[in-house]
Amino acid sequence: EVQLVESGGGLVQPGGSLRLSCAASGFTFSHYEMNWVRQSPGKGLEWLSYISSSGSTIFYADSVKGRFTISRDNAKNSLYLRMNSLRAEDTAVYYCARMDGYKSPLDYWGQGTLVTVSS
Amino acid sequence: EIVMTQSPATLSVSPGEGATLSCRASQSVHSNLAWYQQKPGQAPRLLLYGASTRATGIPARFSGSGSGTEFTLTISSLQSEDFAVYYCQQYNNWPPVFTFGPGTKVDIK
């Protein structure tokens, strides 16, 4: 069974940093591209970042470019999102989601981790 | 950026009735369109991809159609577990700037 479990969320002050993790199991993690998507309270879904299966190709949404860094450790079956210079508008539930190839949907999602940016 | 819109924002349906949800893209996404279902406190779940292909384990009462800029999700006979928010998403862009619609909430009439 495919499982994605996010962790690392919490309360952080504006300007602070946080690192989210996503532990994968039930599939060969190193074969799949991964993404981060967030959902602000009561709002819709926003794609944030993509990383290829090897980690060699990375893309970001303009809203987080220069502040967030996606990475992965295939030996540990883990995906990460380092978030710096956090703002109130970054408050959201953050999901990791799997992608199976070029121009594919997000076929499995984690349960999400809540990040709250507030003083 | 491709902008996705959905209508209606809310759809009130009685159990057993059918429902039709619409999604429009600001430019052609061909058939690179997915539908997701999200229940309160849960992650989105992939329902359909390629505009009309059901994901693994999705019941046949869910069907999709369309291509280019106009898409439809049809639920043939709503069950209690189908009351949720439905999002469409285009994945035609590369680099992947995936965009989602604002969602349609299907609630009990």
Contacts between the chains, C-beta under 8 A, distances in Angstrom:
chain1	res1	chain2	res2	distance
A	35	B	96	7.6
A	35	B	98	7.6
A	44	B	87	7.0
A	44	B	100	5.8
A	44	B	101	7.5
A	44	B	102	5.0
A	44	B	103	5.6
A	45	B	36	8.0
A	45	B	44	6.8
A	45	B	87	6.0
A	45	B	89	7.5
A	45	B	100	4.2
A	46	B	100	7.3
A	47	B	96	7.4
A	47	B	97	7.0
A	47	B	98	4.1
A	47	B	99	7.0
A	47	B	100	7.3
A	50	B	95	7.5
A	50	B	96	4.8
A	59	B	95	4.5
A	59	B	96	5.8
A	59	B	97	7.5
A	61	B	97	6.7
A	95	B	43	5.7
A	95	B	44	7.6
A	102	B	94	7.2
A	103	B	32	5.5
A	103	B	91	5.7
A	103	B	92	6.6
A	103	B	94	6.4
A	104	B	49	7.5
A	104	B	91	6.4
A	105	B	34	3.7
A	105	B	46	5.7
A	105	B	49	4.2
A	105	B	55	8.0
A	105	B	89	6.9
A	105	B	91	5.7
A	106	B	34	7.4
A	106	B	36	7.9
A	106	B	44	7.7
A	106	B	46	6.6
A	106	B	89	7.5
A	106	B	91	8.0
A	106	B	98	7.7
A	107	B	46	5.2
A	107	B	49	7.7
A	107	B	55	6.7
A	108	B	46	7.6
A	109	B	43	4.0
A	109	B	44	5.7
A	109	B	45	7.3
A	110	B	43	6.3
A	111	B	42	7.4
A	111	B	43	5.5
A	112	B	43	5.7
